[in-house]
């Protein structure tokens, strides 16, 4: 499954378009590497997501959604830490400013 679609279906990101933009900006790493939105996610992969004020590291438990309300069974959170906005990656999306 594509990483942008996986982020949306697992509810780590609300919209697929937002997931795609985050991946393109380098805010998402798959197994420690920056990747393209079309990168394939497999079981046991580790995904690191840098949100503006926190960084989350998850392990992929399943590549498929097993029904509504069971999205949490797709990943296991390994680390969830808050960071200062000064120390995280700086990003700016012109589309968000409009």
Phi and psi restraints in degrees (range 20) as a CNS / XPLOR table:
assign (resid 1 and name C) (resid 2 and name N)
       (resid 2 and name CA) (resid 2 and name C) 1.0 -62.8 20.0 2
assign (resid 2 and name N) (resid 2 and name CA)
       (resid 2 and name C) (resid 3 and name N) 1.0 146.8 20.0 2
assign (resid 2 and name C) (resid 3 and name N)
       (resid 3 and name CA) (resid 3 and name C) 1.0 -66.7 20.0 2
assign (resid 3 and name N) (resid 3 and name CA)
       (resid 3 and name C) (resid 4 and name N) 1.0 -36.5 20.0 2
assign (resid 3 and name C) (resid 4 and name N)
       (resid 4 and name CA) (resid 4 and name C) 1.0 -65.5 20.0 2
assign (resid 4 and name N) (resid 4 and name CA)
       (resid 4 and name C) (resid 5 and name N) 1.0 -39.2 20.0 2
assign (resid 4 and name C) (resid 5 and name N)
       (resid 5 and name CA) (resid 5 and name C) 1.0 -69.4 20.0 2
assign (resid 5 and name N) (resid 5 and name CA)
       (resid 5 and name C) (resid 6 and name N) 1.0 -39.9 20.0 2
assign (resid 5 and name C) (resid 6 and name N)
       (resid 6 and name CA) (resid 6 and name C) 1.0 -61.3 20.0 2
assign (resid 6 and name N) (resid 6 and name CA)
       (resid 6 and name C) (resid 7 and name N) 1.0 -43.9 20.0 2
assign (resid 6 and name C) (resid 7 and name N)
       (resid 7 and name CA) (resid 7 and name C) 1.0 -60.9 20.0 2
assign (resid 7 and name N) (resid 7 and name CA)
       (resid 7 and name C) (resid 8 and name N) 1.0 -37.9 20.0 2
assign (resid 7 and name C) (resid 8 and name N)
       (resid 8 and name CA) (resid 8 and name C) 1.0 -71.2 20.0 2
assign (resid 8 and name N) (resid 8 and name CA)
       (resid 8 and name C) (resid 9 and name N) 1.0 -48.9 20.0 2
assign (resid 8 and name C) (resid 9 and name N)
       (resid 9 and name CA) (resid 9 and name C) 1.0 -66.4 20.0 2
assign (resid 9 and name N) (resid 9 and name CA)
       (resid 9 and name C) (resid 10 and name N) 1.0 -31.5 20.0 2
assign (resid 9 and name C) (resid 10 and name N)
       (resid 10 and name CA) (resid 10 and name C) 1.0 -83.9 20.0 2
assign (resid 10 and name N) (resid 10 and name CA)
       (resid 10 and name C) (resid 11 and name N) 1.0 -1.5 20.0 2
assign (resid 10 and name C) (resid 11 and name N)
       (resid 11 and name CA) (resid 11 and name C) 1.0 63.5 20.0 2
assign (resid 11 and name N) (resid 11 and name CA)
       (resid 11 and name C) (resid 12 and name N) 1.0 27.4 20.0 2
assign (resid 11 and name C) (resid 12 and name N)
       (resid 12 and name CA) (resid 12 and name C) 1.0 -78.3 20.0 2
assign (resid 12 and name N) (resid 12 and name CA)
       (resid 12 and name C) (resid 13 and name N) 1.0 -25.0 20.0 2
assign (resid 12 and name C) (resid 13 and name N)
       (resid 13 and name CA) (resid 13 and name C) 1.0 -135.5 20.0 2
assign (resid 13 and name N) (resid 13 and name CA)
       (resid 13 and name C) (resid 14 and name N) 1.0 142.2 20.0 2
assign (resid 13 and name C) (resid 14 and name N)
       (resid 14 and name CA) (resid 14 and name C) 1.0 -71.0 20.0 2
assign (resid 14 and name N) (resid 14 and name CA)
       (resid 14 and name C) (resid 15 and name N) 1.0 -39.3 20.0 2
assign (resid 14 and name C) (resid 15 and name N)
       (resid 15 and name CA) (resid 15 and name C) 1.0 -125.6 20.0 2
assign (resid 15 and name N) (resid 15 and name CA)
       (resid 15 and name C) (resid 16 and name N) 1.0 145.8 20.0 2
assign (resid 15 and name C) (resid 16 and name N)
       (resid 16 and name CA) (resid 16 and name C) 1.0 -64.1 20.0 2
assign (resid 16 and name N) (resid 16 and name CA)
       (resid 16 and name C) (resid 17 and name N) 1.0 -36.9 20.0 2
assign (resid 16 and name C) (resid 17 and name N)
       (resid 17 and name CA) (resid 17 and name C) 1.0 -63.9 20.0 2
assign (resid 17 and name N) (resid 17 and name CA)
       (resid 17 and name C) (resid 18 and name N) 1.0 -37.8 20.0 2
assign (resid 17 and name C) (resid 18 and name N)
       (resid 18 and name CA) (resid 18 and name C) 1.0 -67.5 20.0 2
assign (resid 18 and name N) (resid 18 and name CA)
       (resid 18 and name C) (resid 19 and name N) 1.0 -39.5 20.0 2
assign (resid 18 and name C) (resid 19 and name N)
       (resid 19 and name CA) (resid 19 and name C) 1.0 -62.1 20.0 2
assign (resid 19 and name N) (resid 19 and name CA)
       (resid 19 and name C) (resid 20 and name N) 1.0 -43.3 20.0 2
assign (resid 19 and name C) (resid 20 and name N)
       (resid 20 and name CA) (resid 20 and name C) 1.0 -61.2 20.0 2
assign (resid 20 and name N) (resid 20 and name CA)
       (resid 20 and name C) (resid 21 and name N) 1.0 -44.0 20.0 2
assign (resid 20 and name C) (resid 21 and name N)
       (resid 21 and name CA) (resid 21 and name C) 1.0 -64.8 20.0 2
assign (resid 21 and name N) (resid 21 and name CA)
       (resid 21 and name C) (resid 22 and name N) 1.0 -40.8 20.0 2
assign (resid 21 and name C) (resid 22 and name N)
       (resid 22 and name CA) (resid 22 and name C) 1.0 -62.3 20.0 2
assign (resid 22 and name N) (resid 22 and name CA)
       (resid 22 and name C) (resid 23 and name N) 1.0 -41.8 20.0 2
assign (resid 22 and name C) (resid 23 and name N)
       (resid 23 and name CA) (resid 23 and name C) 1.0 -64.5 20.0 2
assign (resid 23 and name N) (resid 23 and name CA)
       (resid 23 and name C) (resid 24 and name N) 1.0 -44.4 20.0 2
assign (resid 23 and name C) (resid 24 and name N)
       (resid 24 and name CA) (resid 24 and name C) 1.0 -63.4 20.0 2
assign (resid 24 and name N) (resid 24 and name CA)
       (resid 24 and name C) (resid 25 and name N) 1.0 -32.0 20.0 2
assign (resid 24 and name C) (resid 25 and name N)
       (resid 25 and name CA) (resid 25 and name C) 1.0 -80.0 20.0 2
assign (resid 25 and name N) (resid 25 and name CA)
       (resid 25 and name C) (resid 26 and name N) 1.0 -9.7 20.0 2
assign (resid 25 and name C) (resid 26 and name N)
       (resid 26 and name CA) (resid 26 and name C) 1.0 89.1 20.0 2
assign (resid 26 and name N) (resid 26 and name CA)
       (resid 26 and name C) (resid 27 and name N) 1.0 13.0 20.0 2
assign (resid 26 and name C) (resid 27 and name N)
       (resid 27 and name CA) (resid 27 and name C) 1.0 -81.6 20.0 2
assign (resid 27 and name N) (resid 27 and name CA)
       (resid 27 and name C) (resid 28 and name N) 1.0 -7.8 20.0 2
assign (resid 27 and name C) (resid 28 and name N)
       (resid 28 and name CA) (resid 28 and name C) 1.0 -122.8 20.0 2
assign (resid 28 and name N) (resid 28 and name CA)
       (resid 28 and name C) (resid 29 and name N) 1.0 130.3 20.0 2
assign (resid 28 and name C) (resid 29 and name N)
       (resid 29 and name CA) (resid 29 and name C) 1.0 -121.0 20.0 2
assign (resid 29 and name N) (resid 29 and name CA)
       (resid 29 and name C) (resid 30 and name N) 1.0 140.0 20.0 2
assign (resid 29 and name C) (resid 30 and name N)
       (resid 30 and name CA) (resid 30 and name C) 1.0 -112.1 20.0 2
assign (resid 30 and name N) (resid 30 and name CA)
       (resid 30 and name C) (resid 31 and name N) 1.0 115.7 20.0 2
assign (resid 30 and name C) (resid 31 and name N)
       (resid 31 and name CA) (resid 31 and name C) 1.0 53.6 20.0 2
assign (resid 31 and name N) (resid 31 and name CA)
       (resid 31 and name C) (resid 32 and name N) 1.0 40.7 20.0 2
assign (resid 31 and name C) (resid 32 and name N)
       (resid 32 and name CA) (resid 32 and name C) 1.0 82.3 20.0 2
assign (resid 32 and name N) (resid 32 and name CA)
       (resid 32 and name C) (resid 33 and name N) 1.0 2.0 20.0 2
assign (resid 32 and name C) (resid 33 and name N)
       (resid 33 and name CA) (resid 33 and name C) 1.0 -118.9 20.0 2
assign (resid 33 and name N) (resid 33 and name CA)
       (resid 33 and name C) (resid 34 and name N) 1.0 143.9 20.0 2
assign (resid 33 and name C) (resid 34 and name N)
       (resid 34 and name CA) (resid 34 and name C) 1.0 -74.4 20.0 2
assign (resid 34 and name N) (resid 34 and name CA)
       (resid 34 and name C) (resid 35 and name N) 1.0 142.0 20.0 2
assign (resid 34 and name C) (resid 35 and name N)
       (resid 35 and name CA) (resid 35 and name C) 1.0 -135.7 20.0 2
assign (resid 35 and name N) (resid 35 and name CA)
       (resid 35 and name C) (resid 36 and name N) 1.0 175.0 20.0 2
assign (resid 35 and name C) (resid 36 and name N)
       (resid 36 and name CA) (resid 36 and name C) 1.0 -89.8 20.0 2
assign (resid 36 and name N) (resid 36 and name CA)
       (resid 36 and name C) (resid 37 and name N) 1.0 160.9 20.0 2
assign (resid 36 and name C) (resid 37 and name N)
       (resid 37 and name CA) (resid 37 and name C) 1.0 -59.5 20.0 2
assign (resid 37 and name N) (resid 37 and name CA)
       (resid 37 and name C) (resid 38 and name N) 1.0 -21.1 20.0 2
assign (resid 37 and name C) (resid 38 and name N)
       (resid 38 and name CA) (resid 38 and name C) 1.0 -88.2 20.0 2
assign (resid 38 and name N) (resid 38 and name CA)
       (resid 38 and name C) (resid 39 and name N) 1.0 1.3 20.0 2
assign (resid 38 and name C) (resid 39 and name N)
       (resid 39 and name CA) (resid 39 and name C) 1.0 -60.6 20.0 2
assign (resid 39 and name N) (resid 39 and name CA)
       (resid 39 and name C) (resid 40 and name N) 1.0 139.5 20.0 2
assign (resid 39 and name C) (resid 40 and name N)
       (resid 40 and name CA) (resid 40 and name C) 1.0 -83.7 20.0 2
assign (resid 40 and name N) (resid 40 and name CA)
       (resid 40 and name C) (resid 41 and name N) 1.0 134.1 20.0 2
assign (resid 40 and name C) (resid 41 and name N)
       (resid 41 and name CA) (resid 41 and name C) 1.0 -100.7 20.0 2
assign (resid 41 and name N) (resid 41 and name CA)
       (resid 41 and name C) (resid 42 and name N) 1.0 134.1 20.0 2
assign (resid 41 and name C) (resid 42 and name N)
       (resid 42 and name CA) (resid 42 and name C) 1.0 -126.2 20.0 2
assign (resid 42 and name N) (resid 42 and name CA)
       (resid 42 and name C) (resid 43 and name N) 1.0 164.1 20.0 2
assign (resid 42 and name C) (resid 43 and name N)
       (resid 43 and name CA) (resid 43 and name C) 1.0 -59.2 20.0 2
assign (resid 43 and name N) (resid 43 and name CA)
       (resid 43 and name C) (resid 44 and name N) 1.0 141.7 20.0 2
assign (resid 43 and name C) (resid 44 and name N)
       (resid 44 and name CA) (resid 44 and name C) 1.0 78.1 20.0 2
assign (resid 44 and name N) (resid 44 and name CA)
       (resid 44 and name C) (resid 45 and name N) 1.0 0.0 20.0 2
assign (resid 44 and name C) (resid 45 and name N)
       (resid 45 and name CA) (resid 45 and name C) 1.0 -68.5 20.0 2
assign (resid 45 and name N) (resid 45 and name CA)
       (resid 45 and name C) (resid 46 and name N) 1.0 155.2 20.0 2
assign (resid 45 and name C) (resid 46 and name N)
       (resid 46 and name CA) (resid 46 and name C) 1.0 -114.3 20.0 2
assign (resid 46 and name N) (resid 46 and name CA)
       (resid 46 and name C) (resid 47 and name N) 1.0 131.9 20.0 2
assign (resid 46 and name C) (resid 47 and name N)
       (resid 47 and name CA) (resid 47 and name C) 1.0 -119.6 20.0 2
assign (resid 47 and name N) (resid 47 and name CA)
       (resid 47 and name C) (resid 48 and name N) 1.0 128.1 20.0 2
assign (resid 47 and name C) (resid 48 and name N)
       (resid 48 and name CA) (resid 48 and name C) 1.0 -110.1 20.0 2
assign (resid 48 and name N) (resid 48 and name CA)
       (resid 48 and name C) (resid 49 and name N) 1.0 126.5 20.0 2
assign (resid 48 and name C) (resid 49 and name N)
       (resid 49 and name CA) (resid 49 and name C) 1.0 -119.7 20.0 2
assign (resid 49 and name N) (resid 49 and name CA)
       (resid 49 and name C) (resid 50 and name N) 1.0 122.1 20.0 2
assign (resid 49 and name C) (resid 50 and name N)
       (resid 50 and name CA) (resid 50 and name C) 1.0 -99.7 20.0 2
assign (resid 50 and name N) (resid 50 and name CA)
       (resid 50 and name C) (resid 51 and name N) 1.0 100.6 20.0 2
assign (resid 50 and name C) (resid 51 and name N)
       (resid 51 and name CA) (resid 51 and name C) 1.0 -82.1 20.0 2
assign (resid 51 and name N) (resid 51 and name CA)
       (resid 51 and name C) (resid 52 and name N) 1.0 168.4 20.0 2
assign (resid 51 and name C) (resid 52 and name N)
       (resid 52 and name CA) (resid 52 and name C) 1.0 -56.1 20.0 2
assign (resid 52 and name N) (resid 52 and name CA)
       (resid 52 and name C) (resid 53 and name N) 1.0 -34.8 20.0 2
assign (resid 52 and name C) (resid 53 and name N)
       (resid 53 and name CA) (resid 53 and name C) 1.0 -122.4 20.0 2
assign (resid 53 and name N) (resid 53 and name CA)
       (resid 53 and name C) (resid 54 and name N) 1.0 7.1 20.0 2
assign (resid 53 and name C) (resid 54 and name N)
       (resid 54 and name CA) (resid 54 and name C) 1.0 -156.7 20.0 2
assign (resid 54 and name N) (resid 54 and name CA)
       (resid 54 and name C) (resid 55 and name N) 1.0 159.1 20.0 2
assign (resid 54 and name C) (resid 55 and name N)
       (resid 55 and name CA) (resid 55 and name C) 1.0 -124.0 20.0 2
assign (resid 55 and name N) (resid 55 and name CA)
       (resid 55 and name C) (resid 56 and name N) 1.0 130.3 20.0 2
assign (resid 55 and name C) (resid 56 and name N)
       (resid 56 and name CA) (resid 56 and name C) 1.0 -120.4 20.0 2
assign (resid 56 and name N) (resid 56 and name CA)
       (resid 56 and name C) (resid 57 and name N) 1.0 132.2 20.0 2
assign (resid 56 and name C) (resid 57 and name N)
       (resid 57 and name CA) (resid 57 and name C) 1.0 -114.6 20.0 2
assign (resid 57 and name N) (resid 57 and name CA)
       (resid 57 and name C) (resid 58 and name N) 1.0 123.7 20.0 2
assign (resid 57 and name C) (resid 58 and name N)
       (resid 58 and name CA) (resid 58 and name C) 1.0 -126.6 20.0 2
assign (resid 58 and name N) (resid 58 and name CA)
       (resid 58 and name C) (resid 59 and name N) 1.0 156.5 20.0 2
assign (resid 58 and name C) (resid 59 and name N)
       (resid 59 and name CA) (resid 59 and name C) 1.0 -111.6 20.0 2
assign (resid 59 and name N) (resid 59 and name CA)
       (resid 59 and name C) (resid 60 and name N) 1.0 135.5 20.0 2
assign (resid 59 and name C) (resid 60 and name N)
       (resid 60 and name CA) (resid 60 and name C) 1.0 -78.1 20.0 2
assign (resid 60 and name N) (resid 60 and name CA)
       (resid 60 and name C) (resid 61 and name N) 1.0 122.3 20.0 2
assign (resid 60 and name C) (resid 61 and name N)
       (resid 61 and name CA) (resid 61 and name C) 1.0 -99.7 20.0 2
assign (resid 61 and name N) (resid 61 and name CA)
       (resid 61 and name C) (resid 62 and name N) 1.0 -29.4 20.0 2
assign (resid 61 and name C) (resid 62 and name N)
       (resid 62 and name CA) (resid 62 and name C) 1.0 -151.6 20.0 2
assign (resid 62 and name N) (resid 62 and name CA)
       (resid 62 and name C) (resid 63 and name N) 1.0 144.3 20.0 2
assign (resid 62 and name C) (resid 63 and name N)
       (resid 63 and name CA) (resid 63 and name C) 1.0 -93.9 20.0 2
assign (resid 63 and name N) (resid 63 and name CA)
       (resid 63 and name C) (resid 64 and name N) 1.0 -3.4 20.0 2
assign (resid 63 and name C) (resid 64 and name N)
       (resid 64 and name CA) (resid 64 and name C) 1.0 -125.6 20.0 2
assign (resid 64 and name N) (resid 64 and name CA)
       (resid 64 and name C) (resid 65 and name N) 1.0 147.0 20.0 2
assign (resid 64 and name C) (resid 65 and name N)
       (resid 65 and name CA) (resid 65 and name C) 1.0 -79.8 20.0 2
assign (resid 65 and name N) (resid 65 and name CA)
       (resid 65 and name C) (resid 66 and name N) 1.0 132.1 20.0 2
assign (resid 65 and name C) (resid 66 and name N)
       (resid 66 and name CA) (resid 66 and name C) 1.0 -104.0 20.0 2
assign (resid 66 and name N) (resid 66 and name CA)
       (resid 66 and name C) (resid 67 and name N) 1.0 24.6 20.0 2
assign (resid 66 and name C) (resid 67 and name N)
       (resid 67 and name CA) (resid 67 and name C) 1.0 122.8 20.0 2
assign (resid 67 and name N) (resid 67 and name CA)
       (resid 67 and name C) (resid 68 and name N) 1.0 157.3 20.0 2
assign (resid 67 and name C) (resid 68 and name N)
       (resid 68 and name CA) (resid 68 and name C) 1.0 -60.9 20.0 2
assign (resid 68 and name N) (resid 68 and name CA)
       (resid 68 and name C) (resid 69 and name N) 1.0 134.3 20.0 2
assign (resid 68 and name C) (resid 69 and name N)
       (resid 69 and name CA) (resid 69 and name C) 1.0 87.3 20.0 2
assign (resid 69 and name N) (resid 69 and name CA)
       (resid 69 and name C) (resid 70 and name N) 1.0 -2.1 20.0 2
assign (resid 69 and name C) (resid 70 and name N)
       (resid 70 and name CA) (resid 70 and name C) 1.0 -111.5 20.0 2
assign (resid 70 and name N) (resid 70 and name CA)
       (resid 70 and name C) (resid 71 and name N) 1.0 20.7 20.0 2
assign (resid 70 and name C) (resid 71 and name N)
       (resid 71 and name CA) (resid 71 and name C) 1.0 -63.3 20.0 2
assign (resid 71 and name N) (resid 71 and name CA)
       (resid 71 and name C) (resid 72 and name N) 1.0 -28.7 20.0 2
assign (resid 71 and name C) (resid 72 and name N)
       (resid 72 and name CA) (resid 72 and name C) 1.0 -64.0 20.0 2
assign (resid 72 and name N) (resid 72 and name CA)
       (resid 72 and name C) (resid 73 and name N) 1.0 -21.5 20.0 2
assign (resid 72 and name C) (resid 73 and name N)
       (resid 73 and name CA) (resid 73 and name C) 1.0 -78.9 20.0 2
assign (resid 73 and name N) (resid 73 and name CA)
       (resid 73 and name C) (resid 74 and name N) 1.0 -3.5 20.0 2
assign (resid 73 and name C) (resid 74 and name N)
       (resid 74 and name CA) (resid 74 and name C) 1.0 -80.2 20.0 2
assign (resid 74 and name N) (resid 74 and name CA)
       (resid 74 and name C) (resid 75 and name N) 1.0 -27.4 20.0 2
assign (resid 74 and name C) (resid 75 and name N)
       (resid 75 and name CA) (resid 75 and name C) 1.0 -136.7 20.0 2
assign (resid 75 and name N) (resid 75 and name CA)
       (resid 75 and name C) (resid 76 and name N) 1.0 159.7 20.0 2
assign (resid 75 and name C) (resid 76 and name N)
       (resid 76 and name CA) (resid 76 and name C) 1.0 -123.3 20.0 2
assign (resid 76 and name N) (resid 76 and name CA)
       (resid 76 and name C) (resid 77 and name N) 1.0 126.6 20.0 2
assign (resid 76 and name C) (resid 77 and name N)
       (resid 77 and name CA) (resid 77 and name C) 1.0 -77.4 20.0 2
assign (resid 77 and name N) (resid 77 and name CA)
       (resid 77 and name C) (resid 78 and name N) 1.0 120.4 20.0 2
assign (resid 77 and name C) (resid 78 and name N)
       (resid 78 and name CA) (resid 78 and name C) 1.0 -94.5 20.0 2
assign (resid 78 and name N) (resid 78 and name CA)
       (resid 78 and name C) (resid 79 and name N) 1.0 -32.6 20.0 2
assign (resid 78 and name C) (resid 79 and name N)
       (resid 79 and name CA) (resid 79 and name C) 1.0 -153.9 20.0 2
assign (resid 79 and name N) (resid 79 and name CA)
       (resid 79 and name C) (resid 80 and name N) 1.0 138.9 20.0 2
assign (resid 79 and name C) (resid 80 and name N)
       (resid 80 and name CA) (resid 80 and name C) 1.0 -143.7 20.0 2
assign (resid 80 and name N) (resid 80 and name CA)
       (resid 80 and name C) (resid 81 and name N) 1.0 103.1 20.0 2
assign (resid 80 and name C) (resid 81 and name N)
       (resid 81 and name CA) (resid 81 and name C) 1.0 -126.0 20.0 2
assign (resid 81 and name N) (resid 81 and name CA)
       (resid 81 and name C) (resid 82 and name N) 1.0 144.0 20.0 2
assign (resid 81 and name C) (resid 82 and name N)
       (resid 82 and name CA) (resid 82 and name C) 1.0 -83.0 20.0 2
assign (resid 82 and name N) (resid 82 and name CA)
       (resid 82 and name C) (resid 83 and name N) 1.0 145.1 20.0 2
assign (resid 82 and name C) (resid 83 and name N)
       (resid 83 and name CA) (resid 83 and name C) 1.0 -136.3 20.0 2
assign (resid 83 and name N) (resid 83 and name CA)
       (resid 83 and name C) (resid 84 and name N) 1.0 155.9 20.0 2
assign (resid 83 and name C) (resid 84 and name N)
       (resid 84 and name CA) (resid 84 and name C) 1.0 -69.9 20.0 2
assign (resid 84 and name N) (resid 84 and name CA)
       (resid 84 and name C) (resid 85 and name N) 1.0 145.4 20.0 2
assign (resid 84 and name C) (resid 85 and name N)
       (resid 85 and name CA) (resid 85 and name C) 1.0 -64.0 20.0 2
assign (resid 85 and name N) (resid 85 and name CA)
       (resid 85 and name C) (resid 86 and name N) 1.0 -23.5 20.0 2
assign (resid 85 and name C) (resid 86 and name N)
       (resid 86 and name CA) (resid 86 and name C) 1.0 -70.2 20.0 2
assign (resid 86 and name N) (resid 86 and name CA)
       (resid 86 and name C) (resid 87 and name N) 1.0 -30.7 20.0 2
assign (resid 86 and name C) (resid 87 and name N)
       (resid 87 and name CA) (resid 87 and name C) 1.0 -92.4 20.0 2
assign (resid 87 and name N) (resid 87 and name CA)
       (resid 87 and name C) (resid 88 and name N) 1.0 -9.6 20.0 2
assign (resid 87 and name C) (resid 88 and name N)
       (resid 88 and name CA) (resid 88 and name C) 1.0 -86.7 20.0 2
assign (resid 88 and name N) (resid 88 and name CA)
       (resid 88 and name C) (resid 89 and name N) 1.0 171.3 20.0 2
assign (resid 88 and name C) (resid 89 and name N)
       (resid 89 and name CA) (resid 89 and name C) 1.0 -63.4 20.0 2
assign (resid 89 and name N) (resid 89 and name CA)
       (resid 89 and name C) (resid 90 and name N) 1.0 142.0 20.0 2
assign (resid 89 and name C) (resid 90 and name N)
       (resid 90 and name CA) (resid 90 and name C) 1.0 -89.5 20.0 2
assign (resid 90 and name N) (resid 90 and name CA)
       (resid 90 and name C) (resid 91 and name N) 1.0 131.1 20.0 2
assign (resid 90 and name C) (resid 91 and name N)
       (resid 91 and name CA) (resid 91 and name C) 1.0 -137.8 20.0 2
assign (resid 91 and name N) (resid 91 and name CA)
       (resid 91 and name C) (resid 92 and name N) 1.0 155.6 20.0 2
assign (resid 91 and name C) (resid 92 and name N)
       (resid 92 and name CA) (resid 92 and name C) 1.0 -151.4 20.0 2
assign (resid 92 and name N) (resid 92 and name CA)
       (resid 92 and name C) (resid 93 and name N) 1.0 123.5 20.0 2
assign (resid 92 and name C) (resid 93 and name N)
       (resid 93 and name CA) (resid 93 and name C) 1.0 -112.6 20.0 2
assign (resid 93 and name N) (resid 93 and name CA)
       (resid 93 and name C) (resid 94 and name N) 1.0 117.4 20.0 2
assign (resid 93 and name C) (resid 94 and name N)
       (resid 94 and name CA) (resid 94 and name C) 1.0 -58.4 20.0 2
assign (resid 94 and name N) (resid 94 and name CA)
       (resid 94 and name C) (resid 95 and name N) 1.0 -34.3 20.0 2
assign (resid 94 and name C) (resid 95 and name N)
       (resid 95 and name CA) (resid 95 and name C) 1.0 -65.8 20.0 2
assign (resid 95 and name N) (resid 95 and name CA)
       (resid 95 and name C) (resid 96 and name N) 1.0 -27.2 20.0 2
assign (resid 95 and name C) (resid 96 and name N)
       (resid 96 and name CA) (resid 96 and name C) 1.0 -79.6 20.0 2
assign (resid 96 and name N) (resid 96 and name CA)
       (resid 96 and name C) (resid 97 and name N) 1.0 -21.4 20.0 2
assign (resid 96 and name C) (resid 97 and name N)
       (resid 97 and name CA) (resid 97 and name C) 1.0 -80.6 20.0 2
assign (resid 97 and name N) (resid 97 and name CA)
       (resid 97 and name C) (resid 98 and name N) 1.0 -18.1 20.0 2
